[in-house]
Amino acid sequence: MQDDKALVRRYISKYDSLWEYIGKCCEREITLTYDEIAKICGVPIDHSFLTYKKELDSYGYRAEKISMKDKTVRFVKNE
C-alpha cells in the first residue's frame, strides 16, 4: 500500500525560492536585478518568467515592472 503523502505532490516552480523571498519581505515595493533574482532562485531569469510571475499573487505581491533595459524587476505588494 502506498503512502498517501507520496501520492500528493506539489508542483515546485523554478521560481519558488524567489516567491518565498519576496513573500517574506515587509516592504510595499522591492526592486531586484536579474543577477539578484538568479542568485536567490538558482536559475537565470528567462522568458518563462512571464508565465511563472502569476504564481507570485499567492504570496501577496505582483511583478509590477520588468525592465529589459535596466535588467530589473519591480515587485509591489497587493493592496
mmCIF file of the N, C-alpha and C atoms, coordinates in Angstrom:
data_MODEL
# 
_entry.id   MODEL 
# 
loop_
_atom_site.group_PDB 
_atom_site.id 
_atom_site.type_symbol 
_atom_site.label_atom_id 
_atom_site.label_alt_id 
_atom_site.label_comp_id 
_atom_site.label_asym_id 
_atom_site.label_entity_id 
_atom_site.label_seq_id 
_atom_site.pdbx_PDB_ins_code 
_atom_site.Cartn_x 
_atom_site.Cartn_y 
_atom_site.Cartn_z 
_atom_site.occupancy 
_atom_site.B_iso_or_equiv 
_atom_site.pdbx_formal_charge 
_atom_site.auth_seq_id 
_atom_site.auth_comp_id 
_atom_site.auth_asym_id 
_atom_site.auth_atom_id 
_atom_site.pdbx_PDB_model_num 
ATOM 1   N N  . MET A 1 1  ? 0.850  -1.190 0.000   1.00 0.00 ? 1  MET A N  1 
ATOM 2   C CA . MET A 1 1  ? 0.000  0.000  0.000   1.00 0.00 ? 1  MET A CA 1 
ATOM 3   C C  . MET A 1 1  ? 0.886  1.241  0.000   1.00 0.00 ? 1  MET A C  1 
ATOM 4   N N  . GLN A 1 2  ? 0.581  2.174  -0.874  1.00 0.00 ? 2  GLN A N  1 
ATOM 5   C CA . GLN A 1 2  ? 1.390  3.391  -0.970  1.00 0.00 ? 2  GLN A CA 1 
ATOM 6   C C  . GLN A 1 2  ? 1.015  4.387  0.117   1.00 0.00 ? 2  GLN A C  1 
ATOM 7   N N  . ASP A 1 3  ? 1.997  5.149  0.513   1.00 0.00 ? 3  ASP A N  1 
ATOM 8   C CA . ASP A 1 3  ? 1.781  6.223  1.475   1.00 0.00 ? 3  ASP A CA 1 
ATOM 9   C C  . ASP A 1 3  ? 0.989  7.336  0.786   1.00 0.00 ? 3  ASP A C  1 
ATOM 10  N N  . ASP A 1 4  ? -0.069 7.832  1.431   1.00 0.00 ? 4  ASP A N  1 
ATOM 11  C CA . ASP A 1 4  ? -0.892 8.901  0.851   1.00 0.00 ? 4  ASP A CA 1 
ATOM 12  C C  . ASP A 1 4  ? -0.080 10.151 0.544   1.00 0.00 ? 4  ASP A C  1 
ATOM 13  N N  . LYS A 1 5  ? 0.890  10.449 1.380   1.00 0.00 ? 5  LYS A N  1 
ATOM 14  C CA . LYS A 1 5  ? 1.710  11.638 1.157   1.00 0.00 ? 5  LYS A CA 1 
ATOM 15  C C  . LYS A 1 5  ? 2.505  11.531 -0.140  1.00 0.00 ? 5  LYS A C  1 
ATOM 16  N N  . ALA A 1 6  ? 2.878  10.341 -0.501  1.00 0.00 ? 6  ALA A N  1 
ATOM 17  C CA . ALA A 1 6  ? 3.628  10.144 -1.740  1.00 0.00 ? 6  ALA A CA 1 
ATOM 18  C C  . ALA A 1 6  ? 2.746  10.421 -2.956  1.00 0.00 ? 6  ALA A C  1 
ATOM 19  N N  . LEU A 1 7  ? 1.427  10.229 -2.790  1.00 0.00 ? 7  LEU A N  1 
ATOM 20  C CA . LEU A 1 7  ? 0.505  10.462 -3.897  1.00 0.00 ? 7  LEU A CA 1 
ATOM 21  C C  . LEU A 1 7  ? 0.226  11.948 -4.116  1.00 0.00 ? 7  LEU A C  1 
ATOM 22  N N  . VAL A 1 8  ? 0.319  12.732 -3.055  1.00 0.00 ? 8  VAL A N  1 
ATOM 23  C CA . VAL A 1 8  ? 0.055  14.161 -3.149  1.00 0.00 ? 8  VAL A CA 1 
ATOM 24  C C  . VAL A 1 8  ? 1.387  14.887 -3.235  1.00 0.00 ? 8  VAL A C  1 
ATOM 25  N N  . ARG A 1 9  ? 1.688  15.331 -4.434  1.00 0.00 ? 9  ARG A N  1 
ATOM 26  C CA . ARG A 1 9  ? 2.939  16.052 -4.645  1.00 0.00 ? 9  ARG A CA 1 
ATOM 27  C C  . ARG A 1 9  ? 2.638  17.415 -5.212  1.00 0.00 ? 9  ARG A C  1 
ATOM 28  N N  . ARG A 1 10 ? 3.235  18.406 -4.624  1.00 0.00 ? 10 ARG A N  1 
ATOM 29  C CA . ARG A 1 10 ? 3.044  19.773 -5.094  1.00 0.00 ? 10 ARG A CA 1 
ATOM 30  C C  . ARG A 1 10 ? 4.062  20.048 -6.182  1.00 0.00 ? 10 ARG A C  1 
ATOM 31  N N  . TYR A 1 11 ? 3.590  20.640 -7.252  1.00 0.00 ? 11 TYR A N  1 
ATOM 32  C CA . TYR A 1 11 ? 4.497  21.068 -8.316  1.00 0.00 ? 11 TYR A CA 1 
ATOM 33  C C  . TYR A 1 11 ? 5.390  22.164 -7.768  1.00 0.00 ? 11 TYR A C  1 
ATOM 34  N N  . ILE A 1 12 ? 6.690  22.027 -7.957  1.00 0.00 ? 12 ILE A N  1 
ATOM 35  C CA . ILE A 1 12 ? 7.632  23.030 -7.475  1.00 0.00 ? 12 ILE A CA 1 
ATOM 36  C C  . ILE A 1 12 ? 8.107  23.854 -8.661  1.00 0.00 ? 12 ILE A C  1 
ATOM 37  N N  . SER A 1 13 ? 7.829  25.131 -8.582  1.00 0.00 ? 13 SER A N  1 
ATOM 38  C CA . SER A 1 13 ? 8.230  26.070 -9.622  1.00 0.00 ? 13 SER A CA 1 
ATOM 39  C C  . SER A 1 13 ? 9.708  26.402 -9.477  1.00 0.00 ? 13 SER A C  1 
ATOM 40  N N  . LYS A 1 14 ? 10.350 26.671 -10.582 1.00 0.00 ? 14 LYS A N  1 
ATOM 41  C CA . LYS A 1 14 ? 11.760 27.051 -10.507 1.00 0.00 ? 14 LYS A CA 1 
ATOM 42  C C  . LYS A 1 14 ? 11.948 28.395 -9.824  1.00 0.00 ? 14 LYS A C  1 
ATOM 43  N N  . TYR A 1 15 ? 10.871 29.158 -9.668  1.00 0.00 ? 15 TYR A N  1 
ATOM 44  C CA . TYR A 1 15 ? 10.957 30.461 -9.005  1.00 0.00 ? 15 TYR A CA 1 
ATOM 45  C C  . TYR A 1 15 ? 10.402 30.438 -7.577  1.00 0.00 ? 15 TYR A C  1 
ATOM 46  N N  . ASP A 1 16 ? 10.075 29.272 -7.037  1.00 0.00 ? 16 ASP A N  1 
ATOM 47  C CA . ASP A 1 16 ? 9.513  29.189 -5.681  1.00 0.00 ? 16 ASP A CA 1 
ATOM 48  C C  . ASP A 1 16 ? 10.367 29.895 -4.630  1.00 0.00 ? 16 ASP A C  1 
ATOM 49  N N  . SER A 1 17 ? 11.675 29.711 -4.675  1.00 0.00 ? 17 SER A N  1 
ATOM 50  C CA . SER A 1 17 ? 12.517 30.357 -3.653  1.00 0.00 ? 17 SER A CA 1 
ATOM 51  C C  . SER A 1 17 ? 12.473 31.881 -3.789  1.00 0.00 ? 17 SER A C  1 
ATOM 52  N N  . LEU A 1 18 ? 12.299 32.381 -4.998  1.00 0.00 ? 18 LEU A N  1 
ATOM 53  C CA . LEU A 1 18 ? 12.151 33.827 -5.202  1.00 0.00 ? 18 LEU A CA 1 
ATOM 54  C C  . LEU A 1 18 ? 10.825 34.303 -4.630  1.00 0.00 ? 18 LEU A C  1 
ATOM 55  N N  . TRP A 1 19 ? 9.751  33.571 -4.896  1.00 0.00 ? 19 TRP A N  1 
ATOM 56  C CA . TRP A 1 19 ? 8.443  33.953 -4.362  1.00 0.00 ? 19 TRP A CA 1 
ATOM 57  C C  . TRP A 1 19 ? 8.458  33.955 -2.836  1.00 0.00 ? 19 TRP A C  1 
ATOM 58  N N  . GLU A 1 20 ? 9.095  32.958 -2.238  1.00 0.00 ? 20 GLU A N  1 
ATOM 59  C CA . GLU A 1 20 ? 9.187  32.900 -0.777  1.00 0.00 ? 20 GLU A CA 1 
ATOM 60  C C  . GLU A 1 20 ? 9.989  34.086 -0.239  1.00 0.00 ? 20 GLU A C  1 
ATOM 61  N N  . TYR A 1 21 ? 11.081 34.409 -0.904  1.00 0.00 ? 21 TYR A N  1 
ATOM 62  C CA . TYR A 1 21 ? 11.910 35.550 -0.508  1.00 0.00 ? 21 TYR A CA 1 
ATOM 63  C C  . TYR A 1 21 ? 11.086 36.842 -0.538  1.00 0.00 ? 21 TYR A C  1 
ATOM 64  N N  . ILE A 1 22 ? 10.375 37.059 -1.622  1.00 0.00 ? 22 ILE A N  1 
ATOM 65  C CA . ILE A 1 22 ? 9.571  38.269 -1.758  1.00 0.00 ? 22 ILE A CA 1 
ATOM 66  C C  . ILE A 1 22 ? 8.406  38.259 -0.776  1.00 0.00 ? 22 ILE A C  1 
ATOM 67  N N  . GLY A 1 23 ? 7.773  37.100 -0.596  1.00 0.00 ? 23 GLY A N  1 
ATOM 68  C CA . GLY A 1 23 ? 6.652  36.977 0.324   1.00 0.00 ? 23 GLY A CA 1 
ATOM 69  C C  . GLY A 1 23 ? 7.007  37.307 1.759   1.00 0.00 ? 23 GLY A C  1 
ATOM 70  N N  . LYS A 1 24 ? 8.257  37.089 2.139   1.00 0.00 ? 24 LYS A N  1 
ATOM 71  C CA . LYS A 1 24 ? 8.715  37.397 3.497   1.00 0.00 ? 24 LYS A CA 1 
ATOM 72  C C  . LYS A 1 24 ? 9.108  38.863 3.654   1.00 0.00 ? 24 LYS A C  1 
ATOM 73  N N  . CYS A 1 25 ? 9.172  39.564 2.552   1.00 0.00 ? 25 CYS A N  1 
ATOM 74  C CA . CYS A 1 25 ? 9.548  40.963 2.554   1.00 0.00 ? 25 CYS A CA 1 
ATOM 75  C C  . CYS A 1 25 ? 8.430  41.793 3.184   1.00 0.00 ? 25 CYS A C  1 
ATOM 76  N N  . CYS A 1 26 ? 8.788  42.760 3.987   1.00 0.00 ? 26 CYS A N  1 
ATOM 77  C CA . CYS A 1 26 ? 7.788  43.604 4.646   1.00 0.00 ? 26 CYS A CA 1 
ATOM 78  C C  . CYS A 1 26 ? 7.563  44.917 3.896   1.00 0.00 ? 26 CYS A C  1 
ATOM 79  N N  . GLU A 1 27 ? 8.350  45.149 2.875   1.00 0.00 ? 27 GLU A N  1 
ATOM 80  C CA . GLU A 1 27 ? 8.255  46.411 2.155   1.00 0.00 ? 27 GLU A CA 1 
ATOM 81  C C  . GLU A 1 27 ? 7.096  46.388 1.165   1.00 0.00 ? 27 GLU A C  1 
ATOM 82  N N  . ARG A 1 28 ? 6.558  47.557 0.881   1.00 0.00 ? 28 ARG A N  1 
ATOM 83  C CA . ARG A 1 28 ? 5.481  47.685 -0.096  1.00 0.00 ? 28 ARG A CA 1 
ATOM 84  C C  . ARG A 1 28 ? 5.987  47.413 -1.502  1.00 0.00 ? 28 ARG A C  1 
ATOM 85  N N  . GLU A 1 29 ? 7.230  47.765 -1.760  1.00 0.00 ? 29 GLU A N  1 
ATOM 86  C CA . GLU A 1 29 ? 7.817  47.620 -3.082  1.00 0.00 ? 29 GLU A CA 1 
ATOM 87  C C  . GLU A 1 29 ? 9.267  47.154 -2.954  1.00 0.00 ? 29 GLU A C  1 
ATOM 88  N N  . ILE A 1 30 ? 9.672  46.256 -3.840  1.00 0.00 ? 30 ILE A N  1 
ATOM 89  C CA . ILE A 1 30 ? 11.057 45.783 -3.847  1.00 0.00 ? 30 ILE A CA 1 
ATOM 90  C C  . ILE A 1 30 ? 11.498 45.636 -5.302  1.00 0.00 ? 30 ILE A C  1 
ATOM 91  N N  . THR A 1 31 ? 12.703 46.134 -5.600  1.00 0.00 ? 31 THR A N  1 
ATOM 92  C CA . THR A 1 31 ? 13.259 46.007 -6.946  1.00 0.00 ? 31 THR A CA 1 
ATOM 93  C C  . THR A 1 31 ? 14.502 45.141 -6.865  1.00 0.00 ? 31 THR A C  1 
ATOM 94  N N  . LEU A 1 32 ? 14.547 44.129 -7.718  1.00 0.00 ? 32 LEU A N  1 
ATOM 95  C CA . LEU A 1 32 ? 15.691 43.224 -7.763  1.00 0.00 ? 32 LEU A CA 1 
ATOM 96  C C  . LEU A 1 32 ? 16.263 43.205 -9.172  1.00 0.00 ? 32 LEU A C  1 
ATOM 97  N N  . THR A 1 33 ? 17.583 43.080 -9.258  1.00 0.00 ? 33 THR A N  1 
ATOM 98  C CA . THR A 1 33 ? 18.227 42.935 -10.566 1.00 0.00 ? 33 THR A CA 1 
ATOM 99  C C  . THR A 1 33 ? 18.078 41.491 -11.026 1.00 0.00 ? 33 THR A C  1 
ATOM 100 N N  . TYR A 1 34 ? 18.282 41.280 -12.308 1.00 0.00 ? 34 TYR A N  1 
ATOM 101 C CA . TYR A 1 34 ? 18.253 39.918 -12.835 1.00 0.00 ? 34 TYR A CA 1 
ATOM 102 C C  . TYR A 1 34 ? 19.285 39.040 -12.121 1.00 0.00 ? 34 TYR A C  1 
ATOM 103 N N  . ASP A 1 35 ? 20.458 39.617 -11.839 1.00 0.00 ? 35 ASP A N  1 
ATOM 104 C CA . ASP A 1 35 ? 21.507 38.863 -11.142 1.00 0.00 ? 35 ASP A CA 1 
ATOM 105 C C  . ASP A 1 35 ? 21.078 38.479 -9.730  1.00 0.00 ? 35 ASP A C  1 
ATOM 106 N N  . GLU A 1 36 ? 20.429 39.407 -9.028  1.00 0.00 ? 36 GLU A N  1 
ATOM 107 C CA . GLU A 1 36 ? 19.939 39.104 -7.674  1.00 0.00 ? 36 GLU A CA 1 
ATOM 108 C C  . GLU A 1 36 ? 18.888 37.998 -7.717  1.00 0.00 ? 36 GLU A C  1 
ATOM 109 N N  . ILE A 1 37 ? 18.019 38.057 -8.712  1.00 0.00 ? 37 ILE A N  1 
ATOM 110 C CA . ILE A 1 37 ? 16.989 37.028 -8.863  1.00 0.00 ? 37 ILE A CA 1 
ATOM 111 C C  . ILE A 1 37 ? 17.634 35.671 -9.117  1.00 0.00 ? 37 ILE A C  1 
ATOM 112 N N  . ALA A 1 38 ? 18.627 35.636 -9.988  1.00 0.00 ? 38 ALA A N  1 
ATOM 113 C CA . ALA A 1 38 ? 19.327 34.381 -10.286 1.00 0.00 ? 38 ALA A CA 1 
ATOM 114 C C  . ALA A 1 38 ? 20.004 33.819 -9.039  1.00 0.00 ? 38 ALA A C  1 
ATOM 115 N N  . LYS A 1 39 ? 20.573 34.703 -8.234  1.00 0.00 ? 39 LYS A N  1 
ATOM 116 C CA . LYS A 1 39 ? 21.247 34.259 -7.004  1.00 0.00 ? 39 LYS A CA 1 
ATOM 117 C C  . LYS A 1 39 ? 20.231 33.681 -6.009  1.00 0.00 ? 39 LYS A C  1 
ATOM 118 N N  . ILE A 1 40 ? 19.071 34.302 -5.896  1.00 0.00 ? 40 ILE A N  1 
ATOM 119 C CA . ILE A 1 40 ? 18.041 33.859 -4.951  1.00 0.00 ? 40 ILE A CA 1 
ATOM 120 C C  . ILE A 1 40 ? 17.431 32.517 -5.366  1.00 0.00 ? 40 ILE A C  1 
ATOM 121 N N  . CYS A 1 41 ? 17.095 32.384 -6.649  1.00 0.00 ? 41 CYS A N  1 
ATOM 122 C CA . CYS A 1 41 ? 16.382 31.170 -7.068  1.00 0.00 ? 41 CYS A CA 1 
ATOM 123 C C  . CYS A 1 41 ? 17.265 30.125 -7.739  1.00 0.00 ? 41 CYS A C  1 
ATOM 124 N N  . GLY A 1 42 ? 18.513 30.480 -8.020  1.00 0.00 ? 42 GLY A N  1 
ATOM 125 C CA . GLY A 1 42 ? 19.436 29.483 -8.558  1.00 0.00 ? 42 GLY A CA 1 
ATOM 126 C C  . GLY A 1 42 ? 19.350 29.263 -10.054 1.00 0.00 ? 42 GLY A C  1 
ATOM 127 N N  . VAL A 1 43 ? 18.497 30.020 -10.726 1.00 0.00 ? 43 VAL A N  1 
ATOM 128 C CA . VAL A 1 43 ? 18.391 29.948 -12.188 1.00 0.00 ? 43 VAL A CA 1 
ATOM 129 C C  . VAL A 1 43 ? 18.286 31.366 -12.738 1.00 0.00 ? 43 VAL A C  1 
ATOM 130 N N  . PRO A 1 44 ? 18.829 31.584 -13.921 1.00 0.00 ? 44 PRO A N  1 
ATOM 131 C CA . PRO A 1 44 ? 18.714 32.924 -14.501 1.00 0.00 ? 44 PRO A CA 1 
ATOM 132 C C  . PRO A 1 44 ? 17.280 33.217 -14.930 1.00 0.00 ? 44 PRO A C  1 
ATOM 133 N N  . ILE A 1 45 ? 16.902 34.465 -14.874 1.00 0.00 ? 45 ILE A N  1 
ATOM 134 C CA . ILE A 1 45 ? 15.575 34.861 -15.336 1.00 0.00 ? 45 ILE A CA 1 
ATOM 135 C C  . ILE A 1 45 ? 15.534 34.687 -16.858 1.00 0.00 ? 45 ILE A C  1 
ATOM 136 N N  . ASP A 1 46 ? 14.430 34.144 -17.338 1.00 0.00 ? 46 ASP A N  1 
ATOM 137 C CA . ASP A 1 46 ? 14.285 33.945 -18.781 1.00 0.00 ? 46 ASP A CA 1 
ATOM 138 C C  . ASP A 1 46 ? 12.847 34.273 -19.192 1.00 0.00 ? 46 ASP A C  1 
ATOM 139 N N  . HIS A 1 47 ? 12.540 34.022 -20.450 1.00 0.00 ? 47 HIS A N  1 
ATOM 140 C CA . HIS A 1 47 ? 11.224 34.372 -20.975 1.00 0.00 ? 47 HIS A CA 1 
ATOM 141 C C  . HIS A 1 47 ? 10.093 33.687 -20.197 1.00 0.00 ? 47 HIS A C  1 
ATOM 142 N N  . SER A 1 48 ? 10.335 32.510 -19.657 1.00 0.00 ? 48 SER A N  1 
ATOM 143 C CA . SER A 1 48 ? 9.292  31.790 -18.925 1.00 0.00 ? 48 SER A CA 1 
ATOM 144 C C  . SER A 1 48 ? 8.850  32.538 -17.666 1.00 0.00 ? 48 SER A C  1 
ATOM 145 N N  . PHE A 1 49 ? 9.662  33.493 -17.218 1.00 0.00 ? 49 PHE A N  1 
ATOM 146 C CA . PHE A 1 49 ? 9.308  34.298 -16.045 1.00 0.00 ? 49 PHE A CA 1 
ATOM 147 C C  . PHE A 1 49 ? 7.948  34.967 -16.252 1.00 0.00 ? 49 PHE A C  1 
ATOM 148 N N  . LEU A 1 50 ? 7.643  35.335 -17.482 1.00 0.00 ? 50 LEU A N  1 
ATOM 149 C CA . LEU A 1 50 ? 6.373  35.992 -17.785 1.00 0.00 ? 50 LEU A CA 1 
ATOM 150 C C  . LEU A 1 50 ? 5.186  35.094 -17.455 1.00 0.00 ? 50 LEU A C  1 
ATOM 151 N N  . THR A 1 51 ? 5.351  33.786 -17.591 1.00 0.00 ? 51 THR A N  1 
ATOM 152 C CA . THR A 1 51 ? 4.304  32.836 -17.229 1.00 0.00 ? 51 THR A CA 1 
ATOM 153 C C  . THR A 1 51 ? 4.311  32.568 -15.733 1.00 0.00 ? 51 THR A C  1 
ATOM 154 N N  . TYR A 1 52 ? 5.497  32.328 -15.184 1.00 0.00 ? 52 TYR A N  1 
ATOM 155 C CA . TYR A 1 52 ? 5.628  31.980 -13.767 1.00 0.00 ? 52 TYR A CA 1 
ATOM 156 C C  . TYR A 1 52 ? 5.253  33.117 -12.819 1.00 0.00 ? 52 TYR A C  1 
ATOM 157 N N  . LYS A 1 53 ? 5.366  34.363 -13.269 1.00 0.00 ? 53 LYS A N  1 
ATOM 158 C CA . LYS A 1 53 ? 5.117  35.501 -12.371 1.00 0.00 ? 53 LYS A CA 1 
ATOM 159 C C  . LYS A 1 53 ? 3.702  35.494 -11.803 1.00 0.00 ? 53 LYS A C  1 
ATOM 160 N N  . LYS A 1 54 ? 2.774  34.794 -12.451 1.00 0.00 ? 54 LYS A N  1 
ATOM 161 C CA . LYS A 1 54 ? 1.398  34.702 -11.959 1.00 0.00 ? 54 LYS A CA 1 
ATOM 162 C C  . LYS A 1 54 ? 1.331  33.988 -10.608 1.00 0.00 ? 54 LYS A C  1 
ATOM 163 N N  . GLU A 1 55 ? 2.300  33.124 -10.331 1.00 0.00 ? 55 GLU A N  1 
ATOM 164 C CA . GLU A 1 55 ? 2.344  32.384 -9.065  1.00 0.00 ? 55 GLU A CA 1 
ATOM 165 C C  . GLU A 1 55 ? 2.575  33.303 -7.871  1.00 0.00 ? 55 GLU A C  1 
ATOM 166 N N  . LEU A 1 56 ? 3.179  34.434 -8.122  1.00 0.00 ? 56 LEU A N  1 
ATOM 167 C CA . LEU A 1 56 ? 3.554  35.363 -7.049  1.00 0.00 ? 56 LEU A CA 1 
ATOM 168 C C  . LEU A 1 56 ? 2.339  35.928 -6.320  1.00 0.00 ? 56 LEU A C  1 
ATOM 169 N N  . ASP A 1 57 ? 1.200  35.984 -6.987  1.00 0.00 ? 57 ASP A N  1 
ATOM 170 C CA . ASP A 1 57 ? -0.010 36.542 -6.388  1.00 0.00 ? 57 ASP A CA 1 
ATOM 171 C C  . ASP A 1 57 ? -0.367 35.845 -5.078  1.00 0.00 ? 57 ASP A C  1 
ATOM 172 N N  . SER A 1 58 ? -0.142 34.554 -4.995  1.00 0.00 ? 58 SER A N  1 
ATOM 173 C CA . SER A 1 58 ? -0.473 33.819 -3.768  1.00 0.00 ? 58 SER A CA 1 
ATOM 174 C C  . SER A 1 58 ? 0.460  34.167 -2.606  1.00 0.00 ? 58 SER A C  1 
ATOM 175 N N  . TYR A 1 59 ? 1.536  34.902 -2.893  1.00 0.00 ? 59 TYR A N  1 
ATOM 176 C CA . TYR A 1 59 ? 2.462  35.366 -1.853  1.00 0.00 ? 59 TYR A CA 1 
ATOM 177 C C  . TYR A 1 59 ? 2.208  36.831 -1.490  1.00 0.00 ? 59 TYR A C  1 
ATOM 178 N N  . GLY A 1 60 ? 1.168  37.415 -2.094  1.00 0.00 ? 60 GLY A N  1 
ATOM 179 C CA . GLY A 1 60 ? 0.786  38.780 -1.737  1.00 0.00 ? 60 GLY A CA 1 
ATOM 180 C C  . GLY A 1 60 ? 1.480  39.881 -2.526  1.00 0.00 ? 60 GLY A C  1 
ATOM 181 N N  . TYR A 1 61 ? 2.162  39.523 -3.587  1.00 0.00 ? 61 TYR A N  1 
ATOM 182 C CA . TYR A 1 61 ? 2.867  40.508 -4.412  1.00 0.00 ? 61 TYR A CA 1 
ATOM 183 C C  . TYR A 1 61 ? 2.569  40.271 -5.876  1.00 0.00 ? 61 TYR A C  1 
ATOM 184 N N  . ARG A 1 62 ? 2.939  41.236 -6.699  1.00 0.00 ? 62 ARG A N  1 
ATOM 185 C CA . ARG A 1 62 ? 2.855  41.097 -8.145  1.00 0.00 ? 62 ARG A CA 1 
ATOM 186 C C  . ARG A 1 62 ? 4.098  41.712 -8.775  1.00 0.00 ? 62 ARG A C  1 
ATOM 187 N N  . ALA A 1 63 ? 4.440  41.249 -9.959  1.00 0.00 ? 63 ALA A N  1 
ATOM 188 C CA . ALA A 1 63 ? 5.553  41.838 -10.712 1.00 0.00 ? 63 ALA A CA 1 
ATOM 189 C C  . ALA A 1 63 ? 4.986  43.052 -11.436 1.00 0.00 ? 63 ALA A C  1 
ATOM 190 N N  . GLU A 1 64 ? 5.328  44.225 -10.968 1.00 0.00 ? 64 GLU A N  1 
ATOM 191 C CA . GLU A 1 64 ? 4.762  45.464 -11.491 1.00 0.00 ? 64 GLU A CA 1 
ATOM 192 C C  . GLU A 1 64 ? 5.446  45.919 -12.774 1.00 0.00 ? 64 GLU A C  1 
ATOM 193 N N  . LYS A 1 65 ? 6.769  45.832 -12.801 1.00 0.00 ? 65 LYS A N  1 
ATOM 194 C CA . LYS A 1 65 ? 7.505  46.294 -13.982 1.00 0.00 ? 65 LYS A CA 1 
ATOM 195 C C  . LYS A 1 65 ? 8.750  45.441 -14.199 1.00 0.00 ? 65 LYS A C  1 
ATOM 196 N N  . ILE A 1 66 ? 8.903  44.978 -15.426 1.00 0.00 ? 66 ILE A N  1 
ATOM 197 C CA . ILE A 1 66 ? 10.094 44.231 -15.830 1.00 0.00 ? 66 ILE A CA 1 
ATOM 198 C C  . ILE A 1 66 ? 10.846 45.125 -16.812 1.00 0.00 ? 66 ILE A C  1 
ATOM 199 N N  . SER A 1 67 ? 12.050 45.533 -16.440 1.00 0.00 ? 67 SER A N  1 
ATOM 200 C CA . SER A 1 67 ? 12.848 46.414 -17.298 1.00 0.00 ? 67 SER A CA 1 
ATOM 201 C C  . SER A 1 67 ? 13.955 45.620 -17.971 1.00 0.00 ? 67 SER A C  1 
ATOM 202 N N  . MET A 1 68 ? 13.810 45.438 -19.267 1.00 0.00 ? 68 MET A N  1 
ATOM 203 C CA . MET A 1 68 ? 14.852 44.754 -20.039 1.00 0.00 ? 68 MET A CA 1 
ATOM 204 C C  . MET A 1 68 ? 16.101 45.639 -20.115 1.00 0.00 ? 68 MET A C  1 
ATOM 205 N N  . LYS A 1 69 ? 15.884 46.942 -20.194 1.00 0.00 ? 69 LYS A N  1 
ATOM 206 C CA . LYS A 1 69 ? 16.993 47.892 -20.311 1.00 0.00 ? 69 LYS A CA 1 
ATOM 207 C C  . LYS A 1 69 ? 17.856 47.890 -19.053 1.00 0.00 ? 69 LYS A C  1 
ATOM 208 N N  . ASP A 1 70 ? 17.197 48.040 -17.883 1.00 0.00 ? 70 ASP A N  1 
ATOM 209 C CA . ASP A 1 70 ? 17.926 48.104 -16.613 1.00 0.00 ? 70 ASP A CA 1 
ATOM 210 C C  . ASP A 1 70 ? 18.197 46.734 -16.010 1.00 0.00 ? 70 ASP A C  1 
ATOM 211 N N  . LYS A 1 71 ? 17.569 45.703 -16.594 1.00 0.00 ? 71 LYS A N  1 
ATOM 212 C CA . LYS A 1 71 ? 17.686 44.333 -16.091 1.00 0.00 ? 71 LYS A CA 1 
ATOM 213 C C  . LYS A 1 71 ? 17.244 44.236 -14.633 1.00 0.00 ? 71 LYS A C  1 
ATOM 214 N N  . THR A 1 72 ? 16.036 44.766 -14.386 1.00 0.00 ? 72 THR A N  1 
ATOM 215 C CA . THR A 1 72 ? 15.454 44.738 -13.045 1.00 0.00 ? 72 THR A CA 1 
ATOM 216 C C  . THR A 1 72 ? 13.980 44.335 -13.129 1.00 0.00 ? 72 THR A C  1 
ATOM 217 N N  . VAL A 1 73 ? 13.479 43.876 -11.990 1.00 0.00 ? 73 VAL A N  1 
ATOM 218 C CA . VAL A 1 73 ? 12.049 43.602 -11.852 1.00 0.00 ? 73 VAL A CA 1 
ATOM 219 C C  . VAL A 1 73 ? 11.590 44.286 -10.573 1.00 0.00 ? 73 VAL A C  1 
ATOM 220 N N  . ARG A 1 74 ? 10.506 45.069 -10.692 1.00 0.00 ? 74 ARG A N  1 
ATOM 221 C CA . ARG A 1 74 ? 9.932  45.730 -9.514  1.00 0.00 ? 74 ARG A CA 1 
ATOM 222 C C  . ARG A 1 74 ? 8.702  44.947 -9.080  1.00 0.00 ? 74 ARG A C  1 
ATOM 223 N N  . PHE A 1 75 ? 8.699  44.543 -7.829  1.00 0.00 ? 75 PHE A N  1 
ATOM 224 C CA . PHE A 1 75 ? 7.598  43.794 -7.238  1.00 0.00 ? 75 PHE A CA 1 
ATOM 225 C C  . PHE A 1 75 ? 6.857  44.717 -6.271  1.00 0.00 ? 75 PHE A C  1 
ATOM 226 N N  . VAL A 1 76 ? 5.518  44.663 -6.302  1.00 0.00 ? 76 VAL A N  1 
ATOM 227 C CA . VAL A 1 76 ? 4.703  45.522 -5.458  1.00 0.00 ? 76 VAL A CA 1 
ATOM 228 C C  . VAL A 1 76 ? 3.723  44.658 -4.687  1.00 0.00 ? 76 VAL A C  1 
ATOM 229 N N  . LYS A 1 77 ? 3.551  45.017 -3.412  1.00 0.00 ? 77 LYS A N  1 
ATOM 230 C CA . LYS A 1 77 ? 2.607  44.292 -2.549  1.00 0.00 ? 77 LYS A CA 1 
ATOM 231 C C  . LYS A 1 77 ? 1.182  44.546 -3.024  1.00 0.00 ? 77 LYS A C  1 
ATOM 232 N N  . ASN A 1 78 ? 0.373  43.489 -3.092  1.00 0.00 ? 78 ASN A N  1 
ATOM 233 C CA . ASN A 1 78 ? -1.037 43.625 -3.466  1.00 0.00 ? 78 ASN A CA 1 
ATOM 234 C C  . ASN A 1 78 ? -1.768 44.376 -2.369  1.00 0.00 ? 78 ASN A C  1 
ATOM 235 N N  . GLU A 1 79 ? -2.647 45.246 -2.770  1.00 0.00 ? 79 GLU A N  1 
ATOM 236 C CA . GLU A 1 79 ? -3.429 46.040 -1.799  1.00 0.00 ? 79 GLU A CA 1 
ATOM 237 C C  . GLU A 1 79 ? -4.710 45.342 -1.451  1.00 0.00 ? 79 GLU A C  1 
# 
